[in-house]
């Protein structure tokens, strides 16, 4: 299936969870938020949330500053 991840089209296996996607793409998980189709998904749900073909996934890093 095709997903748009942080603005880039990725060809990914079907029935993958958010955590599996992170592992597959080698994304380092720090303090991060995840959104699917502009809806924030709680980290507690990343193991059970199944992505669908055409989903737009965004991973956000929060950086402190002043």
DSSP file (Angstrom, degrees, kcal/mol; ACC not computed):
  #  RESIDUE AA STRUCTURE BP1 BP2  ACC     N-H-->O    O-->H-N    N-H-->O    O-->H-N    TCO  KAPPA ALPHA  PHI   PSI    X-CA   Y-CA   Z-CA
    1    1 A X              0   0    0      0, 0.0    11,-3.0     0, 0.0     2,-0.5   0.000 360.0 360.0 360.0 161.2    0.0    0.0    0.0
    2    2 A X  E     +A   11   0A   0      9,-0.2    52,-3.3     7,-0.0     2,-0.3  -0.900 360.0 177.5-108.5 130.3    1.1    3.6   -0.4
    3    3 A X  E     -A   10   0A   0      7,-2.6     7,-3.4    -2,-0.5     2,-0.7  -0.938  28.3-133.0-124.0 149.1    1.3    6.0    2.5
    4    4 A X  E     -Ab   9  56A   0     51,-2.4    53,-3.3    -2,-0.3     2,-0.6  -0.920  29.3-173.6-101.2 111.3    2.5    9.6    2.6
    5    5 A X  E >   -Ab   8  57A   0      3,-3.2     3,-2.0    -2,-0.7    53,-0.2  -0.927  68.4 -23.5-113.6 116.9    4.9    9.8    5.5
    6    6 A X  T 3  S-     0   0    0     51,-2.9    -1,-0.2    -2,-0.6    52,-0.1   0.876 130.0 -47.9  48.3  42.2    6.2   13.3    6.4
    7    7 A X  T 3  S+     0   0    0     50,-0.3     2,-0.4     1,-0.2    -1,-0.3   0.362 119.3 104.9  87.8  -4.6    5.4   14.4    2.9
    8    8 A X  E <  S-A    5   0A   0     -3,-2.0    -3,-3.2     2,-0.0     2,-0.3  -0.920  71.3-121.6-114.5 135.5    7.1   11.5    1.1
    9    9 A X  E     -A    4   0A   0     -2,-0.4     2,-0.4    -5,-0.3    -5,-0.2  -0.570  32.9-171.2 -72.1 129.8    5.2    8.6   -0.6
   10   10 A X  E     -A    3   0A   0     -7,-3.4    -7,-2.6    -2,-0.3     2,-0.7  -0.975  22.0-139.1-124.2 137.7    6.3    5.2    0.9
   11   11 A X  E     +A    2   0A   0     -2,-0.4     2,-0.3    -9,-0.2    -9,-0.2  -0.879  38.3 171.1 -95.6 111.8    5.4    1.8   -0.4
   12   12 A X        -     0   0    0    -11,-3.0     4,-0.1    -2,-0.7     9,-0.0  -0.871  37.0 -95.5-126.8 151.0    4.6   -0.2    2.7
   13   13 A X        -     0   0    0     -2,-0.3     3,-0.3     1,-0.1    -1,-0.1  -0.250  51.3 -97.0 -61.6 154.8    3.1   -3.7    3.4
   14   14 A X  S    S+     0   0    0      1,-0.2    -1,-0.1    36,-0.0    38,-0.1  -0.244  99.1  25.9 -69.5 160.4   -0.6   -3.9    4.2
   15   15 A X  S    S+     0   0    0     36,-0.4     2,-0.4     1,-0.2    -1,-0.2   0.886  81.4 156.9  55.1  48.9   -2.1   -4.0    7.7
   16   16 A X        -     0   0    0     35,-0.4    35,-2.9    -3,-0.3    -1,-0.2  -0.827  33.7-137.4-105.5 142.8    0.8   -2.2    9.4
   17   17 A X  B  >  -E   50   0B   0     -2,-0.4     4,-2.3    33,-0.2    33,-0.2  -0.427  29.2-105.2 -88.7 170.6    0.5   -0.4   12.7
   18   18 A X  H  > S+     0   0    0     31,-1.0     4,-2.4    28,-0.8    29,-0.2   0.923 122.7  50.1 -61.7 -44.1    2.1    3.0   13.5
   19   19 A X  H  > S+     0   0    0     27,-1.8     4,-2.1     1,-0.2    -1,-0.2   0.891 110.2  50.2 -63.1 -38.6    4.7    1.3   15.6
   20   20 A X  H  > S+     0   0    0     26,-0.3     4,-2.9     2,-0.2    -1,-0.2   0.885 109.5  51.8 -65.6 -37.8    5.5   -1.2   12.9
   21   21 A X  H  X S+     0   0    0     -4,-2.3     4,-2.5     2,-0.2     6,-0.2   0.928 108.5  50.6 -62.7 -45.2    5.8    1.7   10.4
   22   22 A X  H  X>S+     0   0    0     -4,-2.4     5,-2.2     1,-0.2     4,-0.7   0.920 114.2  44.7 -58.0 -45.3    8.3    3.5   12.7
   23   23 A X  H ><5S+     0   0    0     -4,-2.1     3,-0.6     3,-0.2    -2,-0.2   0.919 112.4  51.4 -65.6 -45.0   10.3    0.3   13.0
   24   24 A X  H 3<5S+     0   0    0     -4,-2.9    -2,-0.2     1,-0.2    -1,-0.2   0.886 115.5  41.3 -59.9 -41.3   10.2   -0.4    9.2
   25   25 A X  H 3<5S-     0   0    0     -4,-2.5    -1,-0.2    -5,-0.2    -2,-0.2   0.522 108.6-123.2 -87.8  -5.8   11.3    3.1    8.3
   26   26 A X  T <<5 +     0   0    0     -4,-0.7     2,-0.4    -3,-0.6    -3,-0.2   0.834  47.5 170.1  68.7  32.7   14.0    3.3   11.1
   27   27 A X      < -     0   0    0     -5,-2.2     2,-0.5    -6,-0.2    -1,-0.2  -0.638  33.9-126.9 -79.9 130.2   12.5    6.4   12.7
   28   28 A X        -     0   0    0     -2,-0.4     2,-0.7     1,-0.0    -1,-0.1  -0.656  20.1-143.4 -79.3 125.0   14.0    7.3   16.0
   29   29 A X        +     0   0    0     -2,-0.5     2,-0.1     1,-0.1    32,-0.0  -0.804  40.8 138.8 -94.7 116.4   11.3    7.7   18.6
   30   30 A X  S    S-     0   0    0     -2,-0.7     2,-1.1     1,-0.0    -1,-0.1  -0.003  77.8 -24.4-117.7-132.0   12.0   10.4   21.1
   31   31 A X  S    S+     0   0    0     31,-0.2    31,-1.3    -2,-0.1     2,-0.3  -0.794  94.5 155.3 -82.9 104.4    9.4   12.9   22.4
   32   32 A X  E     -C   61   0A   0     -2,-1.1     2,-0.3    29,-0.2    29,-0.2  -0.957  38.6-152.6-139.6 148.8    7.2   12.6   19.4
   33   33 A X  E     -C   60   0A   0     27,-2.0    27,-2.8    -2,-0.3     2,-0.4  -0.899  15.5-152.3-115.2 151.8    3.6   13.0   18.3
   34   34 A X  E     -CD  59  41A   0      7,-0.6     7,-3.0    -2,-0.3     2,-0.4  -0.980   9.7-172.9-127.3 140.1    2.0   11.1   15.5
   35   35 A X  E     -CD  58  40A   0     23,-2.5    23,-2.6    -2,-0.4     2,-0.5  -0.986   9.1-162.0-131.3 141.6   -0.9   12.2   13.3
   36   36 A X  E >  S-CD  57  39A   0      3,-2.5     3,-1.4    -2,-0.4    21,-0.2  -0.989  83.4 -13.0-122.4 122.1   -2.9   10.3   10.6
   37   37 A X  T 3  S-     0   0    0     19,-3.3    -1,-0.1    -2,-0.5    20,-0.1   0.900 131.1 -53.2  52.3  44.6   -4.9   12.3    8.2
   38   38 A X  T 3  S+     0   0    0     18,-0.4     2,-0.5     1,-0.2    -1,-0.3   0.593 114.6 116.9  70.6  13.8   -4.4   15.4   10.4
   39   39 A X  E <   -D   36   0A   0     -3,-1.4    -3,-2.5     2,-0.0    -1,-0.2  -0.961  67.1-125.0-115.2 123.3   -5.8   13.6   13.5
   40   40 A X  E     -D   35   0A   0     -2,-0.5     2,-0.5    -5,-0.2    -5,-0.3  -0.447  22.1-153.9 -65.8 132.2   -3.4   13.1   16.5
   41   41 A X  E     -D   34   0A   0     -7,-3.0    -7,-0.6    -2,-0.2     5,-0.1  -0.947  20.5-117.7-110.0 125.6   -3.1    9.5   17.5
   42   42 A X    >   -     0   0    0     -2,-0.5     3,-2.0     1,-0.1     4,-0.4  -0.310  18.5-124.3 -61.2 141.4   -2.2    8.8   21.2
   43   43 A X  G >  S+     0   0    0      1,-0.3     3,-1.4     2,-0.2     4,-0.3   0.833 111.0  64.5 -55.4 -34.2    1.1    7.0   21.6
   44   44 A X  G 3  S+     0   0    0      1,-0.3     3,-0.3     2,-0.1    -1,-0.3   0.741 103.2  48.8 -61.6 -22.4   -0.8    4.3   23.6
   45   45 A X  G X> S+     0   0    0     -3,-2.0     4,-2.1     1,-0.2     3,-1.1   0.456  81.3  94.8 -97.1  -2.6   -2.7    3.5   20.5
   46   46 A X  T <4 S+     0   0    0     -3,-1.4   -27,-1.8    -4,-0.4   -28,-0.8   0.782  82.5  55.0 -63.8 -27.0    0.3    3.2   18.1
   47   47 A X  T 34 S+     0   0    0     -4,-0.3    -1,-0.3    -3,-0.3    -2,-0.1   0.721 119.3  31.2 -76.7 -20.5    0.4   -0.6   18.6
   48   48 A X  T <4 S+     0   0    0     -3,-1.1     2,-0.7    -4,-0.1    -2,-0.2   0.591  89.1 103.7-113.7 -14.5   -3.2   -1.2   17.6
   49   49 A X     <  -     0   0    0     -4,-2.1   -31,-1.0     1,-0.0     2,-0.5  -0.615  59.6-152.6 -77.2 113.2   -3.9    1.6   15.0
   50   50 A X  B     -E   17   0B   0     -2,-0.7   -33,-0.2   -33,-0.2     2,-0.2  -0.749   9.5-136.8 -89.6 125.5   -3.9    0.0   11.6
   51   51 A X        -     0   0    0    -35,-2.9   -36,-0.4    -2,-0.5   -35,-0.4  -0.495  16.3-147.0 -80.3 151.5   -2.9    2.2    8.7
   52   52 A X    >   -     0   0    0     -2,-0.2     3,-2.3   -37,-0.1    -1,-0.0  -0.841  31.5 -81.3-119.3 155.5   -4.8    2.2    5.4
   53   53 A X  T 3  S+     0   0    0     -2,-0.3   -50,-0.2     1,-0.3    -1,-0.1  -0.271 117.4  21.6 -52.4 131.3   -3.8    2.7    1.8
   54   54 A X  T 3  S+     0   0    0    -52,-3.3    -1,-0.3     1,-0.3   -51,-0.2   0.350  86.4 147.4  90.8  -6.2   -3.6    6.4    1.1
   55   55 A X    <   -     0   0    0     -3,-2.3   -51,-2.4   -53,-0.2     2,-0.6  -0.285  44.0-137.3 -61.8 148.5   -3.2    7.6    4.7
   56   56 A X  E     -b    4   0A   0    -53,-0.2   -19,-3.3   -51,-0.0     2,-0.4  -0.951  23.9-169.1-109.0 115.0   -1.1   10.7    5.4
   57   57 A X  E     -bC   5  36A   0    -53,-3.3   -51,-2.9    -2,-0.6     2,-0.4  -0.887   6.7-174.0-111.6 132.2    1.1   10.1    8.4
   58   58 A X  E     - C   0  35A   0    -23,-2.6   -23,-2.5    -2,-0.4     2,-0.5  -0.992   8.3-162.5-126.8 131.8    3.1   12.8   10.1
   59   59 A X  E     - C   0  34A   0     -2,-0.4     2,-0.5   -25,-0.2   -25,-0.2  -0.961  14.2-160.2-111.3 130.2    5.6   12.4   12.9
   60   60 A X  E     - C   0  33A   0    -27,-2.8   -27,-2.0    -2,-0.5     2,-0.4  -0.932   7.8-156.9-118.4 130.3    6.5   15.5   14.9
   61   61 A X  E     - C   0  32A   0     -2,-0.5     2,-0.6   -29,-0.2   -29,-0.2  -0.846  14.7-141.8 -98.3 138.0    9.5   16.1   17.0
   62   62 A X        -     0   0    0    -31,-1.3     2,-0.5    -2,-0.4   -31,-0.2  -0.904  17.2-168.7-104.3 125.1    9.2   18.8   19.7
   63   63 A X        -     0   0    0     -2,-0.6     2,-0.1     0, 0.0    -2,-0.0  -0.945  14.6-136.0-116.7 127.6   12.3   20.9   20.2
   64   64 A X        +     0   0    0     -2,-0.5     2,-0.3     2,-0.0    -2,-0.0  -0.433  37.6 145.9 -77.0 155.0   12.7   23.2   23.2
   65   65 A X              0   0    0     -2,-0.1    -1,-0.0     1,-0.1     0, 0.0  -0.957 360.0 360.0-169.6-175.4   14.1   26.7   22.6
   66   66 A X              0   0    0     -2,-0.3    -1,-0.1     0, 0.0    -2,-0.0   0.414 360.0 360.0-152.5 360.0   13.9   30.1   23.8
